[in-house]
Amino acid sequence: MMKCKSDRKTSKLTPKERLELVCQISERQDGLRASIANRAALVISADALLLASVTFSLETALSSASAFNAVEKTTLMLAVGVAVILLALSLLYATTGVASVWKPTRQRYGNSLPQRLFFHADDSIKTLKRFEVFRERFMASTIDELLTYALAELWSMEKVYYDRYLMLIRSIKLLVLAIIPFLIAISVLFIRFI
């Protein structure tokens, strides 16, 4: 593996060194992707815990509805409703951001994205349907072509990571916002039963 020197620019690297550098950066993306998935799992767990608490609050309120006056009932129901909506949106953003289930990369970013042969399974399999074709194309590819494919994959990985990060941030903000109506609901219950 090539060692990066701080005084060298990528234009001074040989094509092979550039390709190695792009591959190293691509490997780093796996760690970033895992980091986003881990954070999203924490947010989803927190959403589930808060949702269970909100549900418990609602169950408590419904089982003793006669103990509340009209203002308390309205406040409680609004707070629980808002908390549930915010938590549902937080869950939606967290799971959608991690799974990227709605659109494949090529659909999401358009056909201007160059082919990522040998670096992206979808492009490789759709273009090179048989092993013999795959092997011939790989053996005939120049370092510059491989570098272009690798850079296209690196760019799409960076874009996907950034989009997932933004979805995670939205999810966290919604989770934090959901705490406010939850605390209002708990306050109403606390005041009534103390």
DOMAR-629561 format. One record per residue (C-alpha): residue number from 1; x negated, y, z negated. Coordinates in pm, whole numbers. Layout:
# DOMAR-629561
<node pos="NUM" X="X" Y="Y" Z="Z"/>
...
***
This chain:
# DOMAR-629561
<node pos="1" X="0" Y="0" Z="0"/>
<node pos="2" X="-107" Y="350" Z="78"/>
<node pos="3" X="-192" Y="589" Z="-204"/>
<node pos="4" X="-49" Y="938" Z="-166"/>
<node pos="5" X="-301" Y="1219" Z="-187"/>
<node pos="6" X="-168" Y="1558" Z="-280"/>
<node pos="7" X="-384" Y="1745" Z="-28"/>
<node pos="8" X="-265" Y="1547" Z="276"/>
<node pos="9" X="34" Y="1651" Z="482"/>
<node pos="10" X="250" Y="1389" Z="651"/>
<node pos="11" X="144" Y="1529" Z="987"/>
<node pos="12" X="-212" Y="1420" Z="905"/>
<node pos="13" X="-104" Y="1064" Z="825"/>
<node pos="14" X="-131" Y="792" Z="1083"/>
<node pos="15" X="203" Y="658" Z="1212"/>
<node pos="16" X="147" Y="341" Z="1009"/>
<node pos="17" X="82" Y="542" Z="691"/>
<node pos="18" X="397" Y="748" Z="755"/>
<node pos="19" X="600" Y="431" Z="795"/>
<node pos="20" X="458" Y="293" Z="469"/>
<node pos="21" X="542" Y="620" Z="294"/>
<node pos="22" X="900" Y="613" Z="422"/>
<node pos="23" X="935" Y="252" Z="304"/>
<node pos="24" X="805" Y="347" Z="-42"/>
<node pos="25" X="1053" Y="635" Z="-64"/>
<node pos="26" X="1332" Y="400" Z="50"/>
<node pos="27" X="1242" Y="156" Z="-227"/>
<node pos="28" X="1274" Y="443" Z="-475"/>
<node pos="29" X="1630" Y="494" Z="-354"/>
<node pos="30" X="1724" Y="151" Z="-490"/>
<node pos="31" X="1634" Y="272" Z="-838"/>
<node pos="32" X="1832" Y="592" Z="-793"/>
<node pos="33" X="2132" Y="394" Z="-668"/>
<node pos="34" X="2111" Y="167" Z="-972"/>
<node pos="35" X="2087" Y="470" Z="-1198"/>
<node pos="36" X="2408" Y="615" Z="-1054"/>
<node pos="37" X="2582" Y="279" Z="-1094"/>
<node pos="38" X="2472" Y="255" Z="-1458"/>
<node pos="39" X="2592" Y="606" Z="-1535"/>
<node pos="40" X="2922" Y="542" Z="-1358"/>
<node pos="41" X="2967" Y="224" Z="-1566"/>
<node pos="42" X="2925" Y="433" Z="-1882"/>
<node pos="43" X="3180" Y="686" Z="-1759"/>
<node pos="44" X="3425" Y="409" Z="-1666"/>
<node pos="45" X="3381" Y="255" Z="-2013"/>
<node pos="46" X="3438" Y="591" Z="-2181"/>
<node pos="47" X="3744" Y="648" Z="-1960"/>
<node pos="48" X="3883" Y="308" Z="-2061"/>
<node pos="49" X="3820" Y="375" Z="-2431"/>
<node pos="50" X="3985" Y="715" Z="-2418"/>
<node pos="51" X="4273" Y="576" Z="-2212"/>
<node pos="52" X="4329" Y="305" Z="-2474"/>
<node pos="53" X="4329" Y="574" Z="-2745"/>
<node pos="54" X="4575" Y="786" Z="-2549"/>
<node pos="55" X="4798" Y="481" Z="-2501"/>
<node pos="56" X="4784" Y="410" Z="-2875"/>
<node pos="57" X="4881" Y="773" Z="-2942"/>
<node pos="58" X="5174" Y="743" Z="-2705"/>
<node pos="59" X="5285" Y="415" Z="-2862"/>
<node pos="60" X="5268" Y="569" Z="-3210"/>
<node pos="61" X="5467" Y="869" Z="-3096"/>
<node pos="62" X="5734" Y="660" Z="-2925"/>
<node pos="63" X="5774" Y="422" Z="-3218"/>
<node pos="64" X="5845" Y="712" Z="-3453"/>
<node pos="65" X="6003" Y="961" Z="-3214"/>
<node pos="66" X="6263" Y="1068" Z="-3467"/>
<node pos="67" X="5987" Y="1202" Z="-3694"/>
<node pos="68" X="5894" Y="1473" Z="-3440"/>
<node pos="69" X="6075" Y="1796" Z="-3368"/>
<node pos="70" X="6135" Y="1907" Z="-3006"/>
<node pos="71" X="5820" Y="2123" Z="-2983"/>
<node pos="72" X="5601" Y="1842" Z="-3118"/>
<node pos="73" X="5754" Y="1587" Z="-2879"/>
<node pos="74" X="5704" Y="1817" Z="-2582"/>
<node pos="75" X="5347" Y="1901" Z="-2682"/>
<node pos="76" X="5266" Y="1536" Z="-2742"/>
<node pos="77" X="5413" Y="1417" Z="-2413"/>
<node pos="78" X="5245" Y="1694" Z="-2212"/>
<node pos="79" X="4909" Y="1631" Z="-2380"/>
<node pos="80" X="4930" Y="1256" Z="-2322"/>
<node pos="81" X="5046" Y="1306" Z="-1962"/>
<node pos="82" X="4764" Y="1547" Z="-1879"/>
<node pos="83" X="4507" Y="1320" Z="-2047"/>
<node pos="84" X="4628" Y="1017" Z="-1850"/>
<node pos="85" X="4617" Y="1208" Z="-1519"/>
<node pos="86" X="4266" Y="1341" Z="-1589"/>
<node pos="87" X="4142" Y="997" Z="-1693"/>
<node pos="88" X="4294" Y="836" Z="-1384"/>
<node pos="89" X="4118" Y="1090" Z="-1164"/>
<node pos="90" X="3792" Y="1037" Z="-1353"/>
<node pos="91" X="3818" Y="662" Z="-1299"/>
<node pos="92" X="3898" Y="716" Z="-932"/>
<node pos="93" X="3594" Y="939" Z="-878"/>
<node pos="94" X="3360" Y="711" Z="-1075"/>
<node pos="95" X="3462" Y="392" Z="-896"/>
<node pos="96" X="3490" Y="547" Z="-550"/>
<node pos="97" X="3154" Y="720" Z="-584"/>
<node pos="98" X="2976" Y="400" Z="-675"/>
<node pos="99" X="3156" Y="167" Z="-439"/>
<node pos="100" X="3167" Y="398" Z="-132"/>
<node pos="101" X="3460" Y="191" Z="-15"/>
<node pos="102" X="3644" Y="439" Z="202"/>
<node pos="103" X="3411" Y="480" Z="497"/>
<node pos="104" X="3093" Y="319" Z="626"/>
<node pos="105" X="2793" Y="550" Z="652"/>
<node pos="106" X="2819" Y="587" Z="1029"/>
<node pos="107" X="3185" Y="690" Z="1007"/>
<node pos="108" X="3114" Y="925" Z="720"/>
<node pos="109" X="2823" Y="1109" Z="882"/>
<node pos="110" X="2904" Y="1070" Z="1250"/>
<node pos="111" X="2736" Y="916" Z="1548"/>
<node pos="112" X="2459" Y="1176" Z="1540"/>
<node pos="113" X="2285" Y="946" Z="1294"/>
<node pos="114" X="2021" Y="754" Z="1493"/>
<node pos="115" X="2017" Y="378" Z="1487"/>
<node pos="116" X="1855" Y="226" Z="1181"/>
<node pos="117" X="1757" Y="-106" Z="1332"/>
<node pos="118" X="1572" Y="-344" Z="1100"/>
<node pos="119" X="1637" Y="-107" Z="805"/>
<node pos="120" X="2017" Y="-125" Z="791"/>
<node pos="121" X="2208" Y="-451" Z="822"/>
<node pos="122" X="2519" Y="-307" Z="990"/>
<node pos="123" X="2324" Y="-138" Z="1270"/>
<node pos="124" X="2097" Y="-441" Z="1316"/>
<node pos="125" X="2370" Y="-704" Z="1330"/>
<node pos="126" X="2607" Y="-503" Z="1550"/>
<node pos="127" X="2331" Y="-417" Z="1798"/>
<node pos="128" X="2117" Y="-732" Z="1786"/>
<node pos="129" X="2368" Y="-1015" Z="1758"/>
<node pos="130" X="2132" Y="-1311" Z="1793"/>
<node pos="131" X="1802" Y="-1387" Z="1621"/>
<node pos="132" X="1616" Y="-1413" Z="1952"/>
<node pos="133" X="1727" Y="-1062" Z="2050"/>
<node pos="134" X="1646" Y="-933" Z="1702"/>
<node pos="135" X="1295" Y="-1085" Z="1715"/>
<node pos="136" X="1223" Y="-960" Z="2068"/>
<node pos="137" X="1337" Y="-608" Z="1986"/>
<node pos="138" X="1132" Y="-601" Z="1667"/>
<node pos="139" X="818" Y="-732" Z="1837"/>
<node pos="140" X="858" Y="-477" Z="2118"/>
<node pos="141" X="917" Y="-181" Z="1883"/>
<node pos="142" X="639" Y="71" Z="1841"/>
<node pos="143" X="538" Y="216" Z="1506"/>
<node pos="144" X="698" Y="547" Z="1612"/>
<node pos="145" X="1029" Y="371" Z="1686"/>
<node pos="146" X="1016" Y="189" Z="1354"/>
<node pos="147" X="939" Y="519" Z="1183"/>
<node pos="148" X="1244" Y="678" Z="1347"/>
<node pos="149" X="1466" Y="388" Z="1235"/>
<node pos="150" X="1322" Y="405" Z="884"/>
<node pos="151" X="1365" Y="784" Z="863"/>
<node pos="152" X="1726" Y="756" Z="981"/>
<node pos="153" X="1793" Y="501" Z="706"/>
<node pos="154" X="1611" Y="714" Z="448"/>
<node pos="155" X="1818" Y="1020" Z="543"/>
<node pos="156" X="2143" Y="824" Z="518"/>
<node pos="157" X="2035" Y="678" Z="181"/>
<node pos="158" X="1960" Y="1028" Z="51"/>
<node pos="159" X="2296" Y="1155" Z="175"/>
<node pos="160" X="2486" Y="863" Z="19"/>
<node pos="161" X="2298" Y="910" Z="-308"/>
<node pos="162" X="2380" Y="1281" Z="-313"/>
<node pos="163" X="2749" Y="1216" Z="-241"/>
<node pos="164" X="2764" Y="952" Z="-515"/>
<node pos="165" X="2594" Y="1189" Z="-757"/>
<node pos="166" X="2853" Y="1459" Z="-684"/>
<node pos="167" X="3136" Y="1209" Z="-739"/>
<node pos="168" X="2981" Y="1108" Z="-1072"/>
<node pos="169" X="2955" Y="1472" Z="-1182"/>
<node pos="170" X="3326" Y="1525" Z="-1096"/>
<node pos="171" X="3414" Y="1212" Z="-1289"/>
<node pos="172" X="3223" Y="1328" Z="-1597"/>
<node pos="173" X="3387" Y="1671" Z="-1585"/>
<node pos="174" X="3732" Y="1514" Z="-1568"/>
<node pos="175" X="3647" Y="1283" Z="-1859"/>
<node pos="176" X="3535" Y="1578" Z="-2070"/>
<node pos="177" X="3849" Y="1773" Z="-1977"/>
<node pos="178" X="4066" Y="1475" Z="-2076"/>
<node pos="179" X="3929" Y="1498" Z="-2428"/>
<node pos="180" X="4105" Y="1832" Z="-2481"/>
<node pos="181" X="4465" Y="1710" Z="-2434"/>
<node pos="182" X="4376" Y="1392" Z="-2622"/>
<node pos="183" X="4264" Y="1600" Z="-2921"/>
<node pos="184" X="4586" Y="1802" Z="-2898"/>
<node pos="185" X="4790" Y="1480" Z="-2907"/>
<node pos="186" X="4588" Y="1347" Z="-3201"/>
<node pos="187" X="4633" Y="1680" Z="-3382"/>
<node pos="188" X="5011" Y="1662" Z="-3343"/>
<node pos="189" X="5011" Y="1306" Z="-3476"/>
<node pos="190" X="4774" Y="1396" Z="-3758"/>
<node pos="191" X="4981" Y="1697" Z="-3865"/>
<node pos="192" X="5305" Y="1497" Z="-3858"/>
<node pos="193" X="5180" Y="1195" Z="-4050"/>
<node pos="194" X="4965" Y="1366" Z="-4313"/>
***
